Amino acid sequence: MSGDPELIAKALTLFLAVHAKRVKRACYLINFSEGTIALDLSGVDWMARLNKFLTSSFSGGWES
């Protein structure tokens, strides 16, 4: 994924993570592009972990 679809996906991910924090809900991000990885965004350093994920590329090979 690249271009506008990637930008929209990252913006939506950021919005949902911030919204979950605002309403005091747990937030887990599941990345399944190259194996399955669950990222817990409920801890104190959630923004740093989310930022690391959002600054990476979404080129997992699932282009449509």
PDB file of N, H, CA, C and O in Angstrom:
ATOM      1  N   MET A   1       0.856  -1.163   0.000  1.00  0.00           N
ATOM      2  CA  MET A   1       0.000   0.000   0.000  1.00  0.00           C
ATOM      3  C   MET A   1       0.903   1.228   0.000  1.00  0.00           C
ATOM      4  O   MET A   1       1.914   1.276   0.702  1.00  0.00           O
ATOM      5  N   SER A   2       0.523   2.204  -0.792  1.00  0.00           N
ATOM      6  H   SER A   2      -0.298   2.165  -1.362  1.00  0.00           H
ATOM      7  CA  SER A   2       1.295   3.445  -0.825  1.00  0.00           C
ATOM      8  C   SER A   2       0.386   4.577  -1.280  1.00  0.00           C
ATOM      9  O   SER A   2      -0.756   4.352  -1.681  1.00  0.00           O
ATOM     10  N   GLY A   3       0.906   5.792  -1.213  1.00  0.00           N
ATOM     11  H   GLY A   3       1.833   5.975  -0.887  1.00  0.00           H
ATOM     12  CA  GLY A   3       0.144   6.951  -1.668  1.00  0.00           C
ATOM     13  C   GLY A   3      -1.026   7.276  -0.758  1.00  0.00           C
ATOM     14  O   GLY A   3      -0.940   7.128   0.461  1.00  0.00           O
ATOM     15  N   ASP A   4      -2.126   7.723  -1.364  1.00  0.00           N
ATOM     16  H   ASP A   4      -2.196   7.844  -2.354  1.00  0.00           H
ATOM     17  CA  ASP A   4      -3.303   8.127  -0.593  1.00  0.00           C
ATOM     18  C   ASP A   4      -3.889   7.017   0.276  1.00  0.00           C
ATOM     19  O   ASP A   4      -4.242   7.286   1.424  1.00  0.00           O
ATOM     20  N   PRO A   5      -4.011   5.776  -0.217  1.00  0.00           N
ATOM     21  CA  PRO A   5      -4.546   4.724   0.652  1.00  0.00           C
ATOM     22  C   PRO A   5      -3.720   4.531   1.930  1.00  0.00           C
ATOM     23  O   PRO A   5      -4.280   4.330   3.008  1.00  0.00           O
ATOM     24  N   GLU A   6      -2.400   4.591   1.810  1.00  0.00           N
ATOM     25  H   GLU A   6      -1.945   4.754   0.935  1.00  0.00           H
ATOM     26  CA  GLU A   6      -1.542   4.446   2.993  1.00  0.00           C
ATOM     27  C   GLU A   6      -1.727   5.626   3.937  1.00  0.00           C
ATOM     28  O   GLU A   6      -1.812   5.440   5.151  1.00  0.00           O
ATOM     29  N   LEU A   7      -1.788   6.823   3.399  1.00  0.00           N
ATOM     30  H   LEU A   7      -1.719   6.974   2.413  1.00  0.00           H
ATOM     31  CA  LEU A   7      -1.982   8.023   4.214  1.00  0.00           C
ATOM     32  C   LEU A   7      -3.317   7.974   4.956  1.00  0.00           C
ATOM     33  O   LEU A   7      -3.386   8.322   6.134  1.00  0.00           O
ATOM     34  N   ILE A   8      -4.365   7.548   4.278  1.00  0.00           N
ATOM     35  H   ILE A   8      -4.310   7.265   3.320  1.00  0.00           H
ATOM     36  CA  ILE A   8      -5.687   7.444   4.902  1.00  0.00           C
ATOM     37  C   ILE A   8      -5.680   6.384   5.998  1.00  0.00           C
ATOM     38  O   ILE A   8      -6.234   6.609   7.074  1.00  0.00           O
ATOM     39  N   ALA A   9      -5.063   5.232   5.742  1.00  0.00           N
ATOM     40  H   ALA A   9      -4.613   5.049   4.868  1.00  0.00           H
ATOM     41  CA  ALA A   9      -4.991   4.163   6.740  1.00  0.00           C
ATOM     42  C   ALA A   9      -4.236   4.621   7.983  1.00  0.00           C
ATOM     43  O   ALA A   9      -4.650   4.326   9.104  1.00  0.00           O
ATOM     44  N   LYS A  10      -3.141   5.334   7.792  1.00  0.00           N
ATOM     45  H   LYS A  10      -2.805   5.574   6.881  1.00  0.00           H
ATOM     46  CA  LYS A  10      -2.354   5.824   8.929  1.00  0.00           C
ATOM     47  C   LYS A  10      -3.113   6.895   9.703  1.00  0.00           C
ATOM     48  O   LYS A  10      -3.068   6.913  10.933  1.00  0.00           O
ATOM     49  N   ALA A  11      -3.804   7.782   9.006  1.00  0.00           N
ATOM     50  H   ALA A  11      -3.841   7.768   8.007  1.00  0.00           H
ATOM     51  CA  ALA A  11      -4.592   8.824   9.677  1.00  0.00           C
ATOM     52  C   ALA A  11      -5.717   8.201  10.491  1.00  0.00           C
ATOM     53  O   ALA A  11      -5.973   8.625  11.618  1.00  0.00           O
ATOM     54  N   LEU A  12      -6.387   7.208   9.939  1.00  0.00           N
ATOM     55  H   LEU A  12      -6.179   6.864   9.024  1.00  0.00           H
ATOM     56  CA  LEU A  12      -7.463   6.528  10.652  1.00  0.00           C
ATOM     57  C   LEU A  12      -6.928   5.793  11.877  1.00  0.00           C
ATOM     58  O   LEU A  12      -7.555   5.809  12.936  1.00  0.00           O
ATOM     59  N   THR A  13      -5.782   5.155  11.735  1.00  0.00           N
ATOM     60  H   THR A  13      -5.273   5.142  10.874  1.00  0.00           H
ATOM     61  CA  THR A  13      -5.156   4.463  12.862  1.00  0.00           C
ATOM     62  C   THR A  13      -4.832   5.439  13.985  1.00  0.00           C
ATOM     63  O   THR A  13      -5.102   5.154  15.152  1.00  0.00           O
ATOM     64  N   LEU A  14      -4.257   6.584  13.644  1.00  0.00           N
ATOM     65  H   LEU A  14      -4.037   6.816  12.696  1.00  0.00           H
ATOM     66  CA  LEU A  14      -3.938   7.605  14.642  1.00  0.00           C
ATOM     67  C   LEU A  14      -5.203   8.104  15.320  1.00  0.00           C
ATOM     68  O   LEU A  14      -5.242   8.225  16.545  1.00  0.00           O
ATOM     69  N   PHE A  15      -6.240   8.397  14.539  1.00  0.00           N
ATOM     70  H   PHE A  15      -6.208   8.299  13.544  1.00  0.00           H
ATOM     71  CA  PHE A  15      -7.500   8.879  15.109  1.00  0.00           C
ATOM     72  C   PHE A  15      -8.083   7.874  16.095  1.00  0.00           C
ATOM     73  O   PHE A  15      -8.476   8.246  17.201  1.00  0.00           O
ATOM     74  N   LEU A  16      -8.141   6.602  15.702  1.00  0.00           N
ATOM     75  H   LEU A  16      -7.822   6.299  14.804  1.00  0.00           H
ATOM     76  CA  LEU A  16      -8.738   5.588  16.569  1.00  0.00           C
ATOM     77  C   LEU A  16      -7.930   5.372  17.845  1.00  0.00           C
ATOM     78  O   LEU A  16      -8.510   5.160  18.910  1.00  0.00           O
ATOM     79  N   ALA A  17      -6.605   5.422  17.755  1.00  0.00           N
ATOM     80  H   ALA A  17      -6.134   5.594  16.890  1.00  0.00           H
ATOM     81  CA  ALA A  17      -5.766   5.259  18.947  1.00  0.00           C
ATOM     82  C   ALA A  17      -5.967   6.424  19.914  1.00  0.00           C
ATOM     83  O   ALA A  17      -6.082   6.215  21.121  1.00  0.00           O
ATOM     84  N   VAL A  18      -6.009   7.634  19.395  1.00  0.00           N
ATOM     85  H   VAL A  18      -5.916   7.804  18.414  1.00  0.00           H
ATOM     86  CA  VAL A  18      -6.222   8.812  20.246  1.00  0.00           C
ATOM     87  C   VAL A  18      -7.626   8.777  20.850  1.00  0.00           C
ATOM     88  O   VAL A  18      -7.806   9.098  22.025  1.00  0.00           O
ATOM     89  N   HIS A  19      -8.608   8.391  20.058  1.00  0.00           N
ATOM     90  H   HIS A  19      -8.462   8.129  19.104  1.00  0.00           H
ATOM     91  CA  HIS A  19      -9.984   8.303  20.567  1.00  0.00           C
ATOM     92  C   HIS A  19     -10.081   7.263  21.687  1.00  0.00           C
ATOM     93  O   HIS A  19     -10.742   7.502  22.698  1.00  0.00           O
ATOM     94  N   ALA A  20      -9.429   6.114  21.512  1.00  0.00           N
ATOM     95  H   ALA A  20      -8.892   5.920  20.691  1.00  0.00           H
ATOM     96  CA  ALA A  20      -9.443   5.082  22.552  1.00  0.00           C
ATOM     97  C   ALA A  20      -8.847   5.615  23.849  1.00  0.00           C
ATOM     98  O   ALA A  20      -9.368   5.339  24.930  1.00  0.00           O
ATOM     99  N   LYS A  21      -7.764   6.374  23.751  1.00  0.00           N
ATOM    100  H   LYS A  21      -7.340   6.598  22.873  1.00  0.00           H
ATOM    101  CA  LYS A  21      -7.163   6.966  24.954  1.00  0.00           C
ATOM    102  C   LYS A  21      -8.118   7.957  25.603  1.00  0.00           C
ATOM    103  O   LYS A  21      -8.265   7.983  26.825  1.00  0.00           O
ATOM    104  N   ARG A  22      -8.768   8.777  24.772  1.00  0.00           N
ATOM    105  H   ARG A  22      -8.648   8.756  23.779  1.00  0.00           H
ATOM    106  CA  ARG A  22      -9.671   9.808  25.283  1.00  0.00           C
ATOM    107  C   ARG A  22     -10.831   9.200  26.071  1.00  0.00           C
ATOM    108  O   ARG A  22     -11.247   9.755  27.088  1.00  0.00           O
ATOM    109  N   VAL A  23     -11.351   8.071  25.611  1.00  0.00           N
ATOM    110  H   VAL A  23     -11.013   7.620  24.785  1.00  0.00           H
ATOM    111  CA  VAL A  23     -12.478   7.435  26.292  1.00  0.00           C
ATOM    112  C   VAL A  23     -12.020   6.323  27.240  1.00  0.00           C
ATOM    113  O   VAL A  23     -12.823   5.519  27.714  1.00  0.00           O
ATOM    114  N   LYS A  24     -10.702   6.298  27.506  1.00  0.00           N
ATOM    115  H   LYS A  24     -10.050   6.951  27.121  1.00  0.00           H
ATOM    116  CA  LYS A  24     -10.108   5.368  28.468  1.00  0.00           C
ATOM    117  C   LYS A  24     -10.388   3.899  28.126  1.00  0.00           C
ATOM    118  O   LYS A  24     -10.802   3.113  28.978  1.00  0.00           O
ATOM    119  N   ARG A  25     -10.150   3.553  26.852  1.00  0.00           N
ATOM    120  H   ARG A  25      -9.813   4.192  26.159  1.00  0.00           H
ATOM    121  CA  ARG A  25     -10.305   2.180  26.384  1.00  0.00           C
ATOM    122  C   ARG A  25      -8.949   1.625  25.980  1.00  0.00           C
ATOM    123  O   ARG A  25      -8.064   2.371  25.561  1.00  0.00           O
ATOM    124  N   ALA A  26      -8.793   0.327  26.108  1.00  0.00           N
ATOM    125  H   ALA A  26      -9.512  -0.279  26.448  1.00  0.00           H
ATOM    126  CA  ALA A  26      -7.574  -0.327  25.626  1.00  0.00           C
ATOM    127  C   ALA A  26      -7.554  -0.259  24.102  1.00  0.00           C
ATOM    128  O   ALA A  26      -8.601  -0.216  23.457  1.00  0.00           O
ATOM    129  N   CYS A  27      -6.360  -0.252  23.544  1.00  0.00           N
ATOM    130  H   CYS A  27      -5.509  -0.287  24.068  1.00  0.00           H
ATOM    131  CA  CYS A  27      -6.230  -0.182  22.090  1.00  0.00           C
ATOM    132  C   CYS A  27      -5.120  -1.129  21.652  1.00  0.00           C
ATOM    133  O   CYS A  27      -3.996  -1.058  22.148  1.00  0.00           O
ATOM    134  N   TYR A  28      -5.446  -2.006  20.728  1.00  0.00           N
ATOM    135  H   TYR A  28      -6.359  -2.064  20.325  1.00  0.00           H
ATOM    136  CA  TYR A  28      -4.481  -2.952  20.176  1.00  0.00           C
ATOM    137  C   TYR A  28      -4.475  -2.804  18.666  1.00  0.00           C
ATOM    138  O   TYR A  28      -5.530  -2.744  18.036  1.00  0.00           O
ATOM    139  N   LEU A  29      -3.302  -2.745  18.099  1.00  0.00           N
ATOM    140  H   LEU A  29      -2.445  -2.794  18.611  1.00  0.00           H
ATOM    141  CA  LEU A  29      -3.149  -2.659  16.655  1.00  0.00           C
ATOM    142  C   LEU A  29      -2.597  -3.999  16.184  1.00  0.00           C
ATOM    143  O   LEU A  29      -1.562  -4.449  16.678  1.00  0.00           O
ATOM    144  N   ILE A  30      -3.262  -4.630  15.252  1.00  0.00           N
ATOM    145  H   ILE A  30      -4.102  -4.265  14.851  1.00  0.00           H
ATOM    146  CA  ILE A  30      -2.826  -5.929  14.752  1.00  0.00           C
ATOM    147  C   ILE A  30      -2.328  -5.758  13.325  1.00  0.00           C
ATOM    148  O   ILE A  30      -3.090  -5.412  12.422  1.00  0.00           O
ATOM    149  N   ASN A  31      -1.042  -6.005  13.138  1.00  0.00           N
ATOM    150  H   ASN A  31      -0.423  -6.287  13.872  1.00  0.00           H
ATOM    151  CA  ASN A  31      -0.401  -5.894  11.833  1.00  0.00           C
ATOM    152  C   ASN A  31      -0.215  -7.305  11.286  1.00  0.00           C
ATOM    153  O   ASN A  31       0.455  -8.134  11.903  1.00  0.00           O
ATOM    154  N   PHE A  32      -0.806  -7.570  10.137  1.00  0.00           N
ATOM    155  H   PHE A  32      -1.350  -6.897   9.637  1.00  0.00           H
ATOM    156  CA  PHE A  32      -0.706  -8.913   9.573  1.00  0.00           C
ATOM    157  C   PHE A  32      -0.101  -8.913   8.174  1.00  0.00           C
ATOM    158  O   PHE A  32      -0.359  -9.830   7.395  1.00  0.00           O
ATOM    159  N   SER A  33       0.695  -7.906   7.842  1.00  0.00           N
ATOM    160  H   SER A  33       0.905  -7.161   8.475  1.00  0.00           H
ATOM    161  CA  SER A  33       1.257  -7.837   6.494  1.00  0.00           C
ATOM    162  C   SER A  33       2.394  -8.835   6.275  1.00  0.00           C
ATOM    163  O   SER A  33       2.464  -9.450   5.211  1.00  0.00           O
ATOM    164  N   GLU A  34       3.265  -9.007   7.233  1.00  0.00           N
ATOM    165  H   GLU A  34       3.207  -8.507   8.097  1.00  0.00           H
ATOM    166  CA  GLU A  34       4.392  -9.946   7.128  1.00  0.00           C
ATOM    167  C   GLU A  34       4.446 -10.781   8.393  1.00  0.00           C
ATOM    168  O   GLU A  34       5.398 -10.675   9.167  1.00  0.00           O
ATOM    169  N   GLY A  35       3.448 -11.601   8.608  1.00  0.00           N
ATOM    170  H   GLY A  35       2.675 -11.688   7.980  1.00  0.00           H
ATOM    171  CA  GLY A  35       3.290 -12.299   9.866  1.00  0.00           C
ATOM    172  C   GLY A  35       2.350 -11.482  10.735  1.00  0.00           C
ATOM    173  O   GLY A  35       2.039 -10.337  10.406  1.00  0.00           O
ATOM    174  N   THR A  36       1.900 -12.050  11.824  1.00  0.00           N
ATOM    175  H   THR A  36       2.152 -12.980  12.091  1.00  0.00           H
ATOM    176  CA  THR A  36       0.947 -11.354  12.684  1.00  0.00           C
ATOM    177  C   THR A  36       1.658 -10.788  13.898  1.00  0.00           C
ATOM    178  O   THR A  36       2.314 -11.516  14.642  1.00  0.00           O
ATOM    179  N   ILE A  37       1.523  -9.481  14.094  1.00  0.00           N
ATOM    180  H   ILE A  37       0.990  -8.889  13.490  1.00  0.00           H
ATOM    181  CA  ILE A  37       2.120  -8.803  15.239  1.00  0.00           C
ATOM    182  C   ILE A  37       1.039  -7.961  15.905  1.00  0.00           C
ATOM    183  O   ILE A  37       0.389  -7.149  15.245  1.00  0.00           O
ATOM    184  N   ALA A  38       0.842  -8.150  17.212  1.00  0.00           N
ATOM    185  H   ALA A  38       1.369  -8.810  17.747  1.00  0.00           H
ATOM    186  CA  ALA A  38      -0.110  -7.343  17.966  1.00  0.00           C
ATOM    187  C   ALA A  38       0.658  -6.282  18.743  1.00  0.00           C
ATOM    188  O   ALA A  38       1.613  -6.591  19.455  1.00  0.00           O
ATOM    189  N   LEU A  39       0.238  -5.047  18.602  1.00  0.00           N
ATOM    190  H   LEU A  39      -0.538  -4.796  18.023  1.00  0.00           H
ATOM    191  CA  LEU A  39       0.886  -3.926  19.264  1.00  0.00           C
ATOM    192  C   LEU A  39      -0.074  -3.370  20.309  1.00  0.00           C
ATOM    193  O   LEU A  39      -1.141  -2.864  19.962  1.00  0.00           O
ATOM    194  N   ASP A  40       0.297  -3.458  21.589  1.00  0.00           N
ATOM    195  H   ASP A  40       1.164  -3.869  21.871  1.00  0.00           H
ATOM    196  CA  ASP A  40      -0.538  -2.951  22.677  1.00  0.00           C
ATOM    197  C   ASP A  40      -0.276  -1.460  22.842  1.00  0.00           C
ATOM    198  O   ASP A  40       0.833  -1.051  23.188  1.00  0.00           O
ATOM    199  N   LEU A  41      -1.295  -0.655  22.596  1.00  0.00           N
ATOM    200  H   LEU A  41      -2.195  -0.986  22.315  1.00  0.00           H
ATOM    201  CA  LEU A  41      -1.157   0.797  22.708  1.00  0.00           C
ATOM    202  C   LEU A  41      -1.801   1.315  23.987  1.00  0.00           C
ATOM    203  O   LEU A  41      -2.221   2.470  24.048  1.00  0.00           O
ATOM    204  N   SER A  42      -1.880   0.465  25.010  1.00  0.00           N
ATOM    205  H   SER A  42      -1.539  -0.474  24.961  1.00  0.00           H
ATOM    206  CA  SER A  42      -2.533   0.847  26.255  1.00  0.00           C
ATOM    207  C   SER A  42      -1.572   1.376  27.310  1.00  0.00           C
ATOM    208  O   SER A  42      -2.018   1.969  28.292  1.00  0.00           O
ATOM    209  N   GLY A  43      -0.275   1.181  27.139  1.00  0.00           N
ATOM    210  H   GLY A  43       0.087   0.699  26.341  1.00  0.00           H
ATOM    211  CA  GLY A  43       0.694   1.568  28.154  1.00  0.00           C
ATOM    212  C   GLY A  43       1.051   3.038  28.129  1.00  0.00           C
ATOM    213  O   GLY A  43       0.473   3.822  27.376  1.00  0.00           O
ATOM    214  N   VAL A  44       2.005   3.399  28.958  1.00  0.00           N
ATOM    215  H   VAL A  44       2.475   2.763  29.570  1.00  0.00           H
ATOM    216  CA  VAL A  44       2.435   4.792  29.098  1.00  0.00           C
ATOM    217  C   VAL A  44       3.111   5.302  27.829  1.00  0.00           C
ATOM    218  O   VAL A  44       2.907   6.453  27.444  1.00  0.00           O
ATOM    219  N   ASP A  45       3.906   4.467  27.177  1.00  0.00           N
ATOM    220  H   ASP A  45       4.071   3.532  27.489  1.00  0.00           H
ATOM    221  CA  ASP A  45       4.647   4.895  25.985  1.00  0.00           C
ATOM    222  C   ASP A  45       3.912   4.548  24.683  1.00  0.00           C
ATOM    223  O   ASP A  45       4.546   4.272  23.665  1.00  0.00           O
ATOM    224  N   TRP A  46       2.598   4.563  24.722  1.00  0.00           N
ATOM    225  H   TRP A  46       2.084   4.787  25.549  1.00  0.00           H
ATOM    226  CA  TRP A  46       1.788   4.178  23.565  1.00  0.00           C
ATOM    227  C   TRP A  46       2.051   5.055  22.352  1.00  0.00           C
ATOM    228  O   TRP A  46       2.066   4.557  21.227  1.00  0.00           O
ATOM    229  N   MET A  47       2.257   6.349  22.557  1.00  0.00           N
ATOM    230  H   MET A  47       2.245   6.754  23.472  1.00  0.00           H
ATOM    231  CA  MET A  47       2.448   7.251  21.421  1.00  0.00           C
ATOM    232  C   MET A  47       3.775   6.973  20.716  1.00  0.00           C
ATOM    233  O   MET A  47       3.845   7.054  19.490  1.00  0.00           O
ATOM    234  N   ALA A  48       4.816   6.651  21.461  1.00  0.00           N
ATOM    235  H   ALA A  48       4.759   6.585  22.458  1.00  0.00           H
ATOM    236  CA  ALA A  48       6.108   6.325  20.846  1.00  0.00           C
ATOM    237  C   ALA A  48       5.997   5.051  20.015  1.00  0.00           C
ATOM    238  O   ALA A  48       6.532   4.982  18.908  1.00  0.00           O
ATOM    239  N   ARG A  49       5.300   4.034  20.549  1.00  0.00           N
ATOM    240  H   ARG A  49       4.866   4.090  21.448  1.00  0.00           H
ATOM    241  CA  ARG A  49       5.124   2.782  19.803  1.00  0.00           C
ATOM    242  C   ARG A  49       4.260   2.992  18.564  1.00  0.00           C
ATOM    243  O   ARG A  49       4.534   2.429  17.504  1.00  0.00           O
ATOM    244  N   LEU A  50       3.214   3.805  18.704  1.00  0.00           N
ATOM    245  H   LEU A  50       2.991   4.262  19.565  1.00  0.00           H
ATOM    246  CA  LEU A  50       2.358   4.096  17.557  1.00  0.00           C
ATOM    247  C   LEU A  50       3.126   4.884  16.504  1.00  0.00           C
ATOM    248  O   LEU A  50       3.001   4.609  15.310  1.00  0.00           O
ATOM    249  N   ASN A  51       3.912   5.854  16.931  1.00  0.00           N
ATOM    250  H   ASN A  51       4.013   6.077  17.901  1.00  0.00           H
ATOM    251  CA  ASN A  51       4.698   6.653  15.998  1.00  0.00           C
ATOM    252  C   ASN A  51       5.684   5.777  15.219  1.00  0.00           C
ATOM    253  O   ASN A  51       5.863   5.959  14.015  1.00  0.00           O
ATOM    254  N   LYS A  52       6.314   4.837  15.903  1.00  0.00           N
ATOM    255  H   LYS A  52       6.168   4.689  16.881  1.00  0.00           H
ATOM    256  CA  LYS A  52       7.245   3.925  15.225  1.00  0.00           C
ATOM    257  C   LYS A  52       6.513   3.121  14.150  1.00  0.00           C
ATOM    258  O   LYS A  52       7.038   2.920  13.054  1.00  0.00           O
ATOM    259  N   PHE A  53       5.313   2.666  14.465  1.00  0.00           N
ATOM    260  H   PHE A  53       4.888   2.829  15.355  1.00  0.00           H
ATOM    261  CA  PHE A  53       4.522   1.916  13.490  1.00  0.00           C
ATOM    262  C   PHE A  53       4.108   2.807  12.318  1.00  0.00           C
ATOM    263  O   PHE A  53       4.225   2.402  11.162  1.00  0.00           O
ATOM    264  N   LEU A  54       3.631   4.006  12.608  1.00  0.00           N
ATOM    265  H   LEU A  54       3.537   4.335  13.548  1.00  0.00           H
ATOM    266  CA  LEU A  54       3.115   4.888  11.561  1.00  0.00           C
ATOM    267  C   LEU A  54       4.205   5.428  10.640  1.00  0.00           C
ATOM    268  O   LEU A  54       3.920   5.792   9.500  1.00  0.00           O
ATOM    269  N   THR A  55       5.440   5.484  11.116  1.00  0.00           N
ATOM    270  H   THR A  55       5.671   5.188  12.043  1.00  0.00           H
ATOM    271  CA  THR A  55       6.521   5.977  10.265  1.00  0.00           C
ATOM    272  C   THR A  55       7.151   4.869   9.423  1.00  0.00           C
ATOM    273  O   THR A  55       8.047   5.130   8.620  1.00  0.00           O
ATOM    274  N   SER A  56       6.687   3.643   9.604  1.00  0.00           N
ATOM    275  H   SER A  56       5.959   3.430  10.256  1.00  0.00           H
ATOM    276  CA  SER A  56       7.185   2.544   8.773  1.00  0.00           C
ATOM    277  C   SER A  56       6.356   2.456   7.492  1.00  0.00           C
ATOM    278  O   SER A  56       5.304   3.083   7.370  1.00  0.00           O
ATOM    279  N   SER A  57       6.848   1.674   6.554  1.00  0.00           N
ATOM    280  H   SER A  57       7.703   1.165   6.653  1.00  0.00           H
ATOM    281  CA  SER A  57       6.173   1.502   5.270  1.00  0.00           C
ATOM    282  C   SER A  57       5.116   0.411   5.372  1.00  0.00           C
ATOM    283  O   SER A  57       5.267  -0.539   6.140  1.00  0.00           O
ATOM    284  N   PHE A  58       4.059   0.549   4.605  1.00  0.00           N
ATOM    285  H   PHE A  58       3.936   1.320   3.981  1.00  0.00           H
ATOM    286  CA  PHE A  58       2.993  -0.456   4.562  1.00  0.00           C
ATOM    287  C   PHE A  58       3.125  -1.319   3.314  1.00  0.00           C
ATOM    288  O   PHE A  58       2.115  -1.651   2.695  1.00  0.00           O
ATOM    289  N   SER A  59       4.317  -1.683   2.938  1.00  0.00           N
ATOM    290  H   SER A  59       5.138  -1.413   3.441  1.00  0.00           H
ATOM    291  CA  SER A  59       4.513  -2.444   1.696  1.00  0.00           C
ATOM    292  C   SER A  59       4.587  -3.939   1.976  1.00  0.00           C
ATOM    293  O   SER A  59       5.642  -4.553   1.816  1.00  0.00           O
ATOM    294  N   GLY A  60       3.480  -4.519   2.389  1.00  0.00           N
ATOM    295  H   GLY A  60       2.623  -4.021   2.519  1.00  0.00           H
ATOM    296  CA  GLY A  60       3.447  -5.936   2.727  1.00  0.00           C
ATOM    297  C   GLY A  60       3.153  -6.856   1.561  1.00  0.00           C
ATOM    298  O   GLY A  60       3.103  -8.073   1.740  1.00  0.00           O
ATOM    299  N   GLY A  61       2.956  -6.310   0.370  1.00  0.00           N
ATOM    300  H   GLY A  61       2.997  -5.322   0.224  1.00  0.00           H
ATOM    301  CA  GLY A  61       2.725  -7.148  -0.788  1.00  0.00           C
ATOM    302  C   GLY A  61       1.271  -7.480  -1.066  1.00  0.00           C
ATOM    303  O   GLY A  61       0.994  -8.385  -1.853  1.00  0.00           O
ATOM    304  N   TRP A  62       0.342  -6.781  -0.450  1.00  0.00           N
ATOM    305  H   TRP A  62       0.567  -6.046   0.190  1.00  0.00           H
ATOM    306  CA  TRP A  62      -1.080  -7.056  -0.650  1.00  0.00           C
ATOM    307  C   TRP A  62      -1.738  -5.977  -1.495  1.00  0.00           C
ATOM    308  O   TRP A  62      -2.845  -5.537  -1.182  1.00  0.00           O
ATOM    309  N   GLU A  63      -1.084  -5.551  -2.546  1.00  0.00           N
ATOM    310  H   GLU A  63      -0.186  -5.909  -2.800  1.00  0.00           H
ATOM    311  CA  GLU A  63      -1.656  -4.538  -3.439  1.00  0.00           C
ATOM    312  C   GLU A  63      -2.861  -5.117  -4.172  1.00  0.00           C
ATOM    313  O   GLU A  63      -2.859  -6.284  -4.562  1.00  0.00           O
ATOM    314  N   SER A  64      -3.880  -4.298  -4.354  1.00  0.00           N
ATOM    315  H   SER A  64      -3.881  -3.350  -4.038  1.00  0.00           H
ATOM    316  CA  SER A  64      -5.051  -4.765  -5.109  1.00  0.00           C
ATOM    317  C   SER A  64      -5.229  -3.950  -6.361  1.00  0.00           C
ATOM    318  O   SER A  64      -6.161  -4.191  -7.128  1.00  0.00           O
TER     319      SER A  64
END
